[in-house]
Amino acid sequence: MARGRPEIDIERCKGCALCTVACPQKILEMSIETNNQGNSYSQCVDESRCTACTMCAIQCPDSAIQIYKIVQEAK
């Protein structure tokens, strides 16, 4: 299974939470803290379960999420 690492630009995030709904692994949650604009922001709570599907990044209207695919070397 593919692996990934979500990177969220917390200052770009406006707190719409669309990514949390879109994530099939349910590894994104809204933070208790706020960014400089006063918005809660999305955060990954279990990076090890990210499958690099990019559904969160596709849903994000502000392009605040990038997914980096983790390449595993063949044994």
N, C-alpha and C positions, 0 to 999 in steps of 0.2 A: 504494500500500500504506500502511496506517495506520502511524503511528510513535508511540512511547511512551518514557517514561523511568521505570524502576523506582526506587522509593525504599524502602530497607530499613532498618528500625529495628533496628540491630545489638544493642541492649540487650534487645529483645524476642525476638530469634532464639535458639532453643535448639540450633541446629545439627543438625536432623533431616535436612537435605539433600533433603527432598521437592520443593522448588522447583527444584533443579538437575536432577532427573529429569523434572519436568513441563514445563520450558521447551523448546519445539520448536526454538528457535534456538540452544540450548546456550550461552547467554551468561552463565549464573550458575555460580559456583564457590564452594566453601567457602574461607574465608580461612585463612591460616597463623596470623594473630593471633587472640586471643580477646577476648571482651567481658568485662564486669565479673563475669559469672557463671562465667567460665572456659570458655565454649563458643566453638568456631569459629563464624563467622557467614557467611551468604551474602553474596556481593558480585557486582555486575555487572562483567564484564570487557570488554564491548563494547556500550555503550549505543546506538550508532548502528544496531545490528541489531535492536533491540527493536521488535516489531510491535504492541505494546499488546494482546496476546491475553488477558492477565490469568490465564493458566494457573498461573503461579507463585503469585499472590496467592490464587487459589482453593484451591490445595493447602496453603497455609501454615496449620497448625493454630493458630498464635498470632497471626494477623492482623498479622504483622510487615512485610508487603510491600504497598505501594500503587503503582498504576500511574497515571501522569499521561499522558494522551493529548496529543500535540503536534499542534496545529491548524496546518495549512499554509494560508497565504492563497492564493487563486486568482490566477492571473496575468492 
